[in-house]
């Protein structure tokens, strides 16, 4: 009788494989076993031999303990920008990373008091398709009022969302067509956002975040099955896009700032409103500030100048990085807790994965306390016996 790995849980192998973006066939090839063998491992029909288990840990860059612990459950509808342009494999990979982010937050909560979600109470229809464009404009302004933002340009979108209880992580989302995803978890009543780290434009990255905020505001209670319909999914995405534009560019002050319907004028406004020229043109279309002919001329000009992929100021506008989990890790250190030892043990994840999800510089978990910068206004830490 061939001995397997004691305590092995097949669902964890599938989770790890998907998180690393591997098919069962690809993993089988790496391990030197059959596709059927991997399937049997994942279904707990068979447990990997110790030598195979060692190769699994090496190839998936995860410790043995990861595969012997029960998998935490994650609930809540996930919103995808485009189901057509992302493969099932890449979606699974990002979903798993989102789950790891939630696990990270749950373990940080053991010691850190994070801000509770502070979202306005809105009387939304049970069927979001009943929402009109005017409704969404009003909702965006209601959120601004609730967060006391007024109608001025937003200076730091990430900080505003984090201060109001949204956890944000910038991560490699595997495919260039995937800009971000979000989920409001009913388990801990917490909103989470994963935003692509490979974006080369701070303005576009900011709009990705506003788009996910639109989902969290408008579609929080939707069932995942509701989005399986392509027309419904498109309508939901269109609503999130409308919200993002209305939240970033409130109608009256934005319109008042437009002094010329030229591309150069929009570049000047980009420095003020911190959104892309393309977004401002779209917003002008939605608000009927420009007619079809002028809109067409602007888009042709964008193409002629090569701005469809890279706009002016993209290299100058600083990227906004999440700080909530970074400061939480710093608080652990300030209380004499080794974050590397605690988090790698609690999560059964390598340092690199934790650093990426928390927004920490690579290698920072292993640095001595003196090497870590002190953050201003640290959050209160719970005292546990």
Secondary structure, DSSP 8 states (H G I E B T S, - for coil): -----TT--HHHHHHHHHHTT--HHHHHHHHTS-HHHHHHHHTTSS---HHHHHHHHHHHT--GGGGGS------S-EEES-SSSS-HHHHHHHHHHHHHHHHHHHHHTTTB-------------SSGGG--HHHHHHHHHHHHHHTT-TTS--S-HHHHHHHTTEEEEEE--SSTT--EEEEEETTTTEEEEEEETT-S-HHHHHHHHHHHHHHHHHSTT--GGGGGSHHHHHHHHHHHHHHHHHHHS-HHHHHHH----SHHHHHHHHHHH-S-HHHHHHHHHHTTSS-HHHHHHHHHHHHHTTTTT--TTTTTS------HHHHHHHHHHHTT--HHHHHHHHH---HHHHHHHHT--TTGGGS-GGGS---SS---B----
